């Protein structure tokens, strides 16, 4: 079937609707009817004051001399924190742990998750993620049930060859389990 024969089969009412739609579209897009509802030919031309409001004055170039009576205020540099955890969620570092830092890494992200087993009591698993991206299990439950490195690998030595107390870090992690 050719295009001509298909067009002849379109009902007359469809052509009328199409024509009205085209006229409305032309009015909206082409500005045939202005904002006041008058036809474009019936609208008054813009006055001189209206055209002046829309024009930009010519650019002038002149030297600007500083005003000796004005005080120039130089902004102070913004103090930056040395804490690497400022913009990280769930991050611990020596600056925000209220105890001796127990790890050999400068900071770590800490997390906690509940572990459920059928017929067993639910337990909390705590782990840290070092800046390198490696995860380390902190408590026994995490060591037993998660496939991670053990925290012993990054646990700092204290005086006399003993390990630094890791309980404050573990307490922070346990508080994250809700």
N, C-alpha and C positions, 0 to 999 in steps of 0.2 A: 504494500500500500504506500503510495507516494505521500509526500508531505502535504501537497495541495488537498488531496482527498481527506487526509486526517484533519486538516484545518477546517474543511467544510462541514465535518461532522460535529464540531464544537457547537453547543447550543448558543443561541443568541444572548441569553441572559449572562452566560459566562464571559462573552465579549464585552458586555456592558460593565460588569464588575471589574474586568481587567482594565477597561478604559478609565473608570472612576479611580481605581487604585493608582494607575499611572499619573492621573491628574493630581491626586493628593500627594504623591511622591514628588512630582515636579514642583508643587507649591512649597513643600517642606524644604526640599534641597535647593531649589532654584531661586527662592526668595520672591515668588510671584506675589505672595501676600505678606506684608510687613508685620511688625509686632503689634501695630495698632489695629490690624484687621482690614486696612484699606489696601486696594490694589496698588502695585508699585507705581503705576502711571499717575494715580491720584495723590500720592504722597508729595508733600512739599519738599523742595530741595533743602539740604542742611544749611543753616544760617552760617554766617561768618564766624560767630563765636563757637559754634559747634565744631567747625573744622579746625579752629585754632586749638581747641582742647585736645585734639587727637594728634597734633603735630608735635614733634620734638624740636626744641630750640637748637640752633646750630652749635656744634661743639666749639668751645673756646679753649685755647691753651694759654696758660699763664703760670708763672713761677709762684709757688706757695712758700711764703717765708714763715718760719716758726714764730709763734707768739711767745715772747720772753716772759710774759706774766703767767703763763700756764705751767703747771707742774707735770712732768712726764712721769707716769707710774710704770715701773717695770714689774711685770708679774714674777712672783717667786716661783722657782721650779717646783713641780709637784713631787712630793716625797714618795718614793717608791718603796714598797715593802721588800724585805729580803726573804720573806716567807714564800716558798714556791707553792704553797697551798691556797694562796689568796683567791685564785680563780678556779679552783678544783673542788668538786663536791666530794665529801667523804675522804678527805686527805688529812694525813697526820704528818707532822714534822717536828723537829726539836723545838721550834718556836711555839707550837700550839699543844704540845703534850706536857702536862704538869709533872713531869718526872724526867729522870735521865733517859736519853734517847737510846733504845735498846737495839737499834739496827745499824748496819754498816752503810746503808743507802741513805741519801740525804732527805728523802721523803718517801711516802708510800700511800697509796689509796687503800682504804680498809673497807671490808664488807663482811656481812654476816648473813647466814641463811639457816633456816630450820631444816633438820634432817628427820624424816619420819621413816620408821620401819614397822612392818606388821608385828604386833605383839611386843613392841619395845617402846620405851619412853622417848618422846621427842627430844632432840638435842640440838644445840646451836653449833654451827660450824663457822669459824672466823678465819679469814685469810687476808693477806695484803698483796697488792700488786706494786712491784718496784718500778722506778722510772724506766727501766729497760723493757717493761711489759711482762716480765715473768711473774707468775703467781706463786705465793708461798703460803702453805697451810700453817696457821699459828697454833691452834689447839689440837688436842688428840682426836676429836671427832672429825675435824677437817682432814687431818693426816690419814685417818682410816678410810674415809669415804670419798675424798676428792683426789683426782689425779693431778697433783701439784708438787712442786718442790717443797721440801721441809724448811721451815723458817730457820733451822740451825745453820743453813748456808749463809744467811745474812744477819745472824744474831751476833751482836757485838760482845767482845770480851770486856769484862770489868777489871777492877784492880785485883791482883792476886790470881789471875787466870780464871776466875769464875765469870759466868755470863751475867750481863746486866739484867736486872729484873724486868721481865717482859709483861708482868701482870698489869701495869697501867695501860699498855697498848691493848692487851686482851680485853680489859674492862671497857675501853672505848668501843671495840668491835662488838662486844656482847650487847651494848646499849643499842646498837643499830638493828638488832633482831626485834621485830615487833610482832 
